[in-house]
Structure formats: C-alpha cells, structure tokens
C-alpha cells in the first residue's frame, strides 16, 4: 500500500502523508516502545495496560489501523499492521496482545453504517474490546435484543472505548435445522460492567477480564454477525476477519521469539562462572542453537507474511481471497505461534542459569509465549483442519 494522503473526515483539513509500510519507523512508535520498555513491571502489577499508554498507542496509529478511510482511519494492509504487533512483542508481550486489537475494528466494520458514524464521530482512534464467549442466548424484542450474561477474556477492556459481547440469533428465513448465528452486540464501554478476574501467569498485563450486562437492550443498529464482511467498500473489509484475528495473536509470538534470541545472544559473552568452564559463545551447542533459533524464526516469519501479502494482493486485484489462501493464512498463523514458542524455549535453555531469576526477561518471554499457543485460533486443531482443506476434503464447519 502506498502512502496515505487524505482529508480529515471530521474537519475537512488536509492530513499529512503516512506510509503504512513505515509504520514502525515513526517518532510516535519509537516513543511508544521506549515507554513500554520502562513500564513492563507496572503492567504486570496492574494486570492491564493503563489508559495513558493506550493514548500513546493511539498516537502511534495502532487503533486507527483498521478504521475505515471514510472515517479518517488508515484501513491498513494487514501485513503492515502485523509488523507493528510483531515489533511491540519484542518489548512487551502483553502490550503486543492489546495492540493486536487495533485490528478489531474489522469486526465492527460489519455494523450498519449509521452505527459506525456514531462510533467514529469523535475521531478514528477508537478502541474496541470483545469478550464474545461463551455465547449467550438473547431475547428478541421489538427493534433489538434484550441481553444478559457474562463473557470471558475481554482483552484490553480496561482501556476500551467500545465493548462487544457474543449472543446467538437466527438468520432470516432460516430452516428448523439451520445452526444459529453467532452475533456481536456492541455498546460504549461505560455501559458494560468489567469484573476483574484476570489472575494468570502469562500475558498478565492484558487485562483480559470478564464482562457482564443484565437485561440490557441492544438496538438492531448495534448488532452484527461475528466475523461478517464489512459494509464499507474498502479493501481491508474484504480480508477474512477470522483469519486476521489468528494472525494478530500469532504476531505476538514472532516478537517474543526475537526478544528471546537477542537476550540469549546478549549473555553469550558473559564472564565464566566457574574456572575451567568456557563462555556460552565458546560452546558448540550454543552456537548451533542460536543458528537453529534464527532459522526457525525467519522461516516461520517468511511463511506468515507471505500468506498475508498474497491475500492482500488478490484483494487489490479485485479477486476474492480463495479458500486455499485463507487456509494458508490460518496455517501460517498457527505455525508462527507454535514455532515462536519453540524458539523462546530453545533460547531459554541456551541462555544459562540466569533465566531462573524472577527479574530475568526470559521469564516473561516464556510465560507470555505459552499463553499465545493456547488461543483457540492457533491450536493444533487448526493444523488438522488446514490439512483437510489442502487435501481437497470438505472444510470443517466454521473453518477457515
């Protein structure tokens, strides 16, 4: 994608040119990384990323990356945004996970246009969080739905402007044997209660708490099908939304793997602990291990970004993203998440006894990377399902 040079949807004033391919090279992005590096311990203690840091993410264009261009957003090519998440992951895993939800406005792009006009009335930098599971039954009423329930894993909800919850509905003209439709009901964050339940070993700073509402009315204006295409005719909203969500999670582990490699390298020339022992950089297993880490990570990254760019190229040519392309996006995301975790573990073993200290950064890399692999979008089941598609068998329901 070329540089963006447009007029503000709010003021009509010219907006400075911005090149998405250089999103990680801006002064605002550099400042964000500096602050993240300084405040890692605070994020873990708070169990969320505080709003002043969310504001820095907004300045770095994280949360306008998937806002429609018609509302002043960047509607950025996913492979450029993924590199932003990847880079943040080299500094802090929790911050990368929260930043990853800068992609979540591709979900809200399926809302009616009138709802989006309200959402972006104050500007393009809107933070959406969604704890959509377990999906709850809702009561259909005149003009909308009455919703009650409790949902888990609303990552980033403490800094969100809008929060979505998952409900079940039925498509129009659906038959008696048709499966219900998973829908998303969206409201301002202030209208949704957050229950602080996030007490975990990894990704501690993501604030992935529970959310709840009781007998809340959601007008039809604020209801859409989860993962449905956007109603705005811009390239980003023809990109497969569910595959994109898998990719943003996986990108966290690419960043964490790079951080782990660099930490292992940084201690390789340390002084000998015991007389008669060589330094790490003088040991053959360490040299081979570092090379193996590098090869694994670079291979996983190449497949990952190749799949994302291929899908985007198809969209720009006016072609739909094919089933095979979407499958490769899902497969490459799972591979990136799992290989990233493998690299962190290998770098951990290589780096010596110092990694056992609670203050050692390898502690966070290891805990955070393992959390990523537990996400349903990047588990072993995805690999099995991808195999079915690649063999020409019937795709499993809801895949890819």
C-alpha positions as CSV (number, residue, x, y, z in Angstrom):
1,X,0.0,0.0,0.0
2,X,1.3,3.5,-0.8
3,X,1.4,6.5,1.4
4,X,-2.0,7.7,2.7
5,X,-2.7,11.4,1.9
6,X,-6.3,12.3,2.5
7,X,-8.7,14.9,4.0
8,X,-9.9,14.6,7.6
9,X,-13.5,13.2,7.8
10,X,-14.1,15.4,10.8
11,X,-12.6,18.8,9.9
12,X,-12.0,18.7,6.2
13,X,-8.4,19.8,6.8
14,X,-5.6,18.0,4.9
15,X,-3.9,15.1,6.7
16,X,-0.2,14.6,6.5
17,X,1.0,11.8,4.3
18,X,1.5,8.5,6.1
19,X,3.2,5.4,4.7
20,X,1.9,2.2,6.4
21,X,5.0,0.3,5.2
22,X,7.0,2.6,7.6
23,X,4.5,2.5,10.5
24,X,7.2,1.1,12.9
25,X,9.6,3.9,12.0
26,X,7.7,6.9,13.2
27,X,8.8,9.0,16.2
28,X,5.4,8.2,17.9
29,X,6.1,4.5,17.5
30,X,9.6,4.8,18.9
31,X,8.3,6.7,21.9
32,X,5.7,4.0,22.5
33,X,8.4,1.3,22.5
34,X,10.5,3.4,24.9
35,X,7.6,3.8,27.4
36,X,6.7,0.1,27.1
37,X,10.2,-0.9,27.9
38,X,10.3,1.3,31.0
39,X,6.9,0.2,32.4
40,X,6.7,-3.6,32.0
41,X,6.7,-4.3,35.7
42,X,3.8,-1.8,36.1
43,X,1.7,-3.6,33.5
44,X,2.0,-6.9,35.3
45,X,1.2,-5.4,38.7
46,X,-1.9,-3.5,37.3
47,X,-2.9,-6.6,35.2
48,X,-3.7,-4.2,32.3
49,X,-2.2,-1.6,30.1
50,X,-3.2,1.8,31.6
51,X,-5.1,4.4,29.6
52,X,-2.1,6.8,29.3
53,X,-0.2,4.1,27.4
54,X,-3.3,3.3,25.3
55,X,-3.2,7.0,24.4
56,X,0.4,6.6,23.2
57,X,-0.8,3.6,21.1
58,X,-3.4,5.8,19.6
59,X,-0.7,8.4,18.7
60,X,1.3,5.6,17.1
61,X,-1.8,4.9,14.9
62,X,-2.4,1.4,16.4
63,X,-6.1,1.9,16.8
64,X,-6.9,3.6,13.6
65,X,-5.2,0.9,11.6
66,X,-8.5,-0.9,10.8
67,X,-10.8,2.2,10.9
68,X,-12.4,2.9,7.5
69,X,-10.7,5.5,5.5
70,X,-14.0,7.3,5.1
71,X,-13.9,8.0,8.9
72,X,-10.2,9.2,8.8
73,X,-8.7,5.8,9.5
74,X,-5.8,4.1,7.8
75,X,-7.6,0.9,6.8
76,X,-4.1,-0.5,6.7
77,X,-2.9,-3.6,4.8
78,X,-2.8,-6.4,7.4
79,X,0.8,-7.3,6.8
80,X,1.9,-3.8,7.7
81,X,-0.2,-3.8,10.9
82,X,1.1,-7.3,11.9
83,X,4.7,-5.9,11.8
84,X,3.6,-3.3,14.3
85,X,2.4,-6.0,16.7
86,X,5.5,-8.1,15.9
87,X,7.8,-5.2,16.8
88,X,5.9,-4.4,20.0
89,X,6.2,-8.0,21.0
90,X,10.0,-7.7,21.1
91,X,9.5,-5.2,24.0
92,X,6.4,-6.5,25.9
93,X,4.1,-9.4,25.2
94,X,1.1,-8.0,27.0
95,X,1.3,-4.7,25.2
96,X,1.6,-6.5,21.8
97,X,-1.6,-8.5,22.7
98,X,-3.5,-5.4,23.5
99,X,-2.2,-3.6,20.5
100,X,-3.2,-6.5,18.3
101,X,-6.8,-5.5,19.0
102,X,-6.1,-2.5,16.8
103,X,-7.3,-4.9,14.1
104,X,-10.6,-5.5,15.9
105,X,-12.4,-2.6,14.1
106,X,-12.6,-5.1,11.2
107,X,-15.2,-6.8,13.4
108,X,-17.2,-3.6,13.9
109,X,-17.0,-2.8,10.2
110,X,-19.9,-5.2,9.9
111,X,-22.1,-2.9,11.9
112,X,-24.7,-0.8,10.0
113,X,-23.2,2.4,8.6
114,X,-25.2,4.5,10.9
115,X,-23.7,2.8,13.9
116,X,-20.2,3.4,12.6
117,X,-20.9,7.0,12.0
118,X,-21.7,7.3,15.7
119,X,-18.7,5.2,16.7
120,X,-16.2,7.4,14.8
121,X,-17.9,10.8,15.4
122,X,-15.1,11.8,17.8
123,X,-12.3,10.5,15.7
124,X,-10.8,7.4,14.1
125,X,-8.8,6.2,17.2
126,X,-11.5,4.0,18.7
127,X,-10.5,1.0,20.9
128,X,-12.8,-2.0,20.7
129,X,-12.6,-5.0,23.0
130,X,-14.8,-8.1,22.8
131,X,-15.3,-10.9,25.2
132,X,-17.6,-12.9,22.9
133,X,-17.6,-16.3,24.6
134,X,-19.3,-18.1,26.0
135,X,-22.0,-17.0,23.5
136,X,-25.3,-16.2,25.4
137,X,-28.9,-16.6,24.4
138,X,-30.7,-13.3,24.0
139,X,-34.3,-12.4,23.8
140,X,-35.6,-10.9,20.6
141,X,-37.8,-7.8,21.2
142,X,-39.2,-5.1,19.1
143,X,-36.2,-3.2,17.5
144,X,-33.4,-5.2,19.0
145,X,-32.4,-7.7,21.7
146,X,-32.5,-7.9,25.5
147,X,-29.2,-9.3,26.6
148,X,-28.0,-10.7,29.9
149,X,-24.9,-12.8,30.6
150,X,-21.2,-12.9,31.4
151,X,-18.3,-13.3,29.0
152,X,-14.7,-14.1,29.4
153,X,-11.3,-12.9,28.0
154,X,-12.2,-9.3,27.1
155,X,-8.6,-8.4,26.4
156,X,-7.9,-4.7,26.6
157,X,-11.3,-3.9,28.1
158,X,-9.8,-1.6,30.7
159,X,-8.7,0.8,28.0
160,X,-11.6,0.2,25.6
161,X,-14.0,2.8,24.2
162,X,-16.4,0.1,23.0
163,X,-17.1,-3.4,24.2
164,X,-18.8,-6.3,22.3
165,X,-20.5,-9.4,23.7
166,X,-21.5,-12.6,21.9
167,X,-25.1,-13.6,21.5
168,X,-27.0,-16.3,19.5
169,X,-29.5,-15.4,16.8
170,X,-31.2,-16.9,13.8
171,X,-30.7,-15.8,10.2
172,X,-33.8,-14.6,8.3
173,X,-35.6,-17.4,6.5
174,X,-33.6,-20.0,8.4
175,X,-34.9,-23.5,8.4
176,X,-35.5,-25.6,11.6
177,X,-32.3,-27.5,11.1
178,X,-30.1,-24.4,10.4
179,X,-27.5,-23.6,13.0
180,X,-27.9,-20.4,15.0
181,X,-25.9,-17.3,14.0
182,X,-23.2,-16.0,16.4
183,X,-23.7,-12.3,16.6
184,X,-21.9,-9.4,18.3
185,X,-23.7,-6.8,20.3
186,X,-21.7,-3.5,20.7
187,X,-22.1,-0.7,23.3
188,X,-20.0,2.1,24.8
189,X,-17.6,0.6,27.3
190,X,-19.2,2.6,30.1
191,X,-22.4,0.6,29.7
192,X,-20.7,-2.8,30.2
193,X,-19.5,-3.9,33.7
194,X,-16.0,-5.3,33.9
195,X,-15.3,-8.0,36.5
196,X,-11.6,-8.1,37.3
197,X,-10.9,-11.8,37.2
198,X,-7.6,-11.8,35.3
199,X,-5.1,-13.7,37.6
200,X,-2.7,-15.6,35.4
201,X,0.9,-16.5,34.9
202,X,1.4,-15.2,31.3
203,X,0.2,-12.2,29.4
204,X,-0.5,-10.7,32.8
205,X,-0.9,-7.1,31.6
206,X,-3.6,-7.7,29.0
207,X,-6.5,-7.1,31.4
208,X,-8.5,-10.0,29.8
209,X,-11.2,-9.7,32.4
210,X,-14.8,-10.9,32.4
211,X,-17.6,-8.6,31.3
212,X,-21.3,-8.7,32.1
213,X,-24.6,-7.0,31.3
214,X,-28.0,-7.6,32.9
215,X,-31.2,-7.2,30.9
216,X,-29.6,-4.6,28.6
217,X,-31.4,-3.6,25.4
218,X,-29.2,-3.5,22.3
219,X,-30.9,-1.9,19.3
220,X,-30.5,-3.7,15.9
221,X,-28.3,-0.8,14.9
222,X,-25.6,-2.2,17.2
223,X,-25.9,-5.9,16.2
224,X,-23.9,-7.7,13.5
225,X,-22.7,-11.2,12.7
226,X,-19.4,-12.1,14.2
227,X,-16.6,-12.1,11.5
228,X,-19.0,-10.9,8.8
229,X,-17.6,-8.8,5.9
230,X,-17.6,-5.0,6.4
231,X,-20.4,-2.9,4.9
232,X,-17.9,-0.3,3.6
233,X,-16.4,-1.0,0.2
234,X,-12.7,-0.7,1.1
235,X,-10.1,-3.4,0.5
236,X,-9.5,-4.2,4.2
237,X,-13.1,-5.3,4.8
238,X,-12.7,-8.0,2.1
239,X,-9.9,-9.5,4.1
240,X,-11.0,-12.6,6.0
241,X,-11.7,-11.3,9.5
242,X,-11.3,-14.6,11.4
243,X,-8.0,-15.3,9.8
244,X,-6.9,-11.8,10.6
245,X,-7.6,-12.4,14.3
246,X,-5.5,-15.5,14.2
247,X,-2.7,-13.6,12.6
248,X,-2.6,-10.8,15.2
249,X,-2.3,-13.3,18.0
250,X,0.5,-15.2,16.3
251,X,2.4,-12.0,15.6
252,X,2.9,-11.6,19.4
253,X,5.0,-14.8,19.4
254,X,7.1,-13.7,16.5
255,X,8.1,-10.6,18.5
256,X,8.7,-12.6,21.7
257,X,10.9,-15.1,19.9
258,X,13.0,-12.3,18.5
259,X,13.4,-10.9,22.0
260,X,14.4,-14.2,23.4
261,X,17.0,-14.8,20.7
262,X,18.5,-11.3,21.3
263,X,18.6,-11.9,25.1
264,X,20.4,-15.2,24.7
265,X,22.9,-13.5,22.4
266,X,23.4,-10.7,24.9
267,X,24.6,-13.1,27.7
268,X,26.8,-15.3,25.4
269,X,30.0,-13.4,26.2
270,X,29.5,-13.2,29.9
271,X,32.3,-14.0,32.3
272,X,32.9,-17.6,33.2
273,X,31.1,-18.6,36.4
274,X,33.4,-21.5,37.2
275,X,37.1,-22.0,36.5
276,X,37.5,-24.4,33.7
277,X,34.2,-23.7,32.0
278,X,34.0,-21.9,28.7
279,X,31.8,-18.9,27.9
280,X,28.5,-19.7,26.1
281,X,29.8,-18.2,22.9
282,X,32.6,-20.7,23.0
283,X,30.3,-23.8,23.3
284,X,29.3,-25.6,20.1
285,X,25.8,-26.4,21.4
286,X,25.1,-22.6,22.0
287,X,26.4,-21.6,18.5
288,X,24.3,-24.3,16.8
289,X,21.3,-23.5,19.0
290,X,21.4,-19.8,18.1
291,X,21.6,-20.6,14.4
292,X,18.7,-23.0,14.8
293,X,16.6,-20.4,16.5
294,X,17.3,-17.9,13.8
295,X,16.5,-20.3,11.0
296,X,13.2,-21.4,12.7
297,X,12.0,-17.9,13.3
298,X,12.9,-16.5,9.9
299,X,11.3,-19.4,8.2
300,X,8.1,-19.0,10.2
301,X,8.0,-15.3,9.6
302,X,8.5,-15.7,5.8
303,X,5.5,-18.1,5.5
304,X,3.4,-15.9,7.8
305,X,3.9,-12.7,5.9
306,X,3.9,-14.4,2.5
307,X,0.4,-15.7,3.2
308,X,-0.8,-12.3,4.4
309,X,0.6,-10.4,1.4
310,X,-0.8,-12.9,-1.1
311,X,-4.3,-12.5,0.3
312,X,-4.0,-8.7,0.2
313,X,-2.6,-8.8,-3.4
314,X,-5.7,-10.8,-4.5
315,X,-8.0,-8.2,-2.9
316,X,-6.2,-5.3,-4.6
317,X,-6.6,-7.1,-8.0
318,X,-10.3,-7.3,-7.4
319,X,-10.3,-11.1,-6.7
320,X,-11.8,-12.7,-3.7
321,X,-9.5,-14.4,-1.2
322,X,-9.7,-18.1,-2.0
323,X,-10.3,-20.9,0.4
324,X,-6.8,-22.1,-0.1
325,X,-5.3,-18.7,0.6
326,X,-7.4,-18.3,3.8
327,X,-6.3,-21.8,4.8
328,X,-2.7,-20.9,4.4
329,X,-3.3,-17.7,6.4
330,X,-4.7,-19.8,9.3
331,X,-1.9,-22.5,8.9
332,X,0.9,-19.9,8.8
333,X,-0.5,-18.1,11.9
334,X,-0.7,-21.3,13.9
335,X,2.8,-22.2,12.7
336,X,4.1,-18.8,13.7
337,X,2.6,-19.0,17.2
338,X,3.9,-22.5,17.8
339,X,7.4,-22.0,16.3
340,X,7.7,-18.7,18.1
341,X,7.1,-20.5,21.4
342,X,9.6,-23.3,20.4
343,X,12.2,-20.6,19.7
344,X,11.6,-19.0,23.1
345,X,12.0,-22.3,24.9
346,X,15.2,-23.1,23.0
347,X,16.7,-19.7,23.7
348,X,15.7,-20.2,27.4
349,X,17.7,-23.4,27.5
350,X,20.7,-21.8,25.8
351,X,20.9,-18.7,27.9
352,X,22.1,-20.4,31.1
353,X,21.2,-20.3,34.8
354,X,20.4,-16.6,34.9
355,X,17.0,-17.2,33.3
356,X,15.6,-18.6,36.6
357,X,15.7,-15.2,38.2
358,X,12.2,-13.7,38.6
359,X,13.6,-10.4,37.2
360,X,15.1,-12.0,34.1
361,X,13.2,-11.0,31.0
362,X,13.2,-14.6,29.8
363,X,10.6,-15.3,32.5
364,X,8.1,-13.1,30.8
365,X,9.0,-14.3,27.3
366,X,8.4,-17.9,28.2
367,X,5.2,-17.3,30.1
368,X,3.7,-15.0,27.5
369,X,4.6,-17.2,24.5
370,X,3.0,-20.2,26.0
371,X,-0.3,-18.3,26.6
372,X,-0.4,-17.4,22.8
373,X,-0.3,-21.1,21.9
374,X,-3.4,-21.8,24.0
375,X,-5.6,-19.4,22.0
376,X,-8.2,-21.4,20.0
377,X,-7.3,-19.6,16.8
378,X,-3.8,-21.1,16.7
379,X,-4.1,-24.6,18.3
380,X,-3.2,-27.9,16.8
381,X,-6.7,-28.3,15.7
382,X,-6.1,-25.6,13.1
383,X,-3.3,-27.7,11.5
384,X,-5.6,-30.7,11.3
385,X,-8.4,-28.6,9.7
386,X,-5.9,-27.0,7.3
387,X,-4.8,-30.5,6.2
388,X,-8.4,-31.4,5.3
389,X,-8.7,-28.4,3.0
390,X,-5.3,-28.9,1.4
391,X,-6.3,-32.5,0.6
392,X,-9.5,-31.3,-1.1
393,X,-11.8,-32.6,1.6
394,X,-14.8,-30.8,2.8
395,X,-13.8,-28.0,5.1
396,X,-14.9,-28.3,8.7
397,X,-17.8,-26.2,9.8
398,X,-16.7,-22.6,10.7
399,X,-13.2,-23.1,9.1
400,X,-11.2,-21.3,7.9
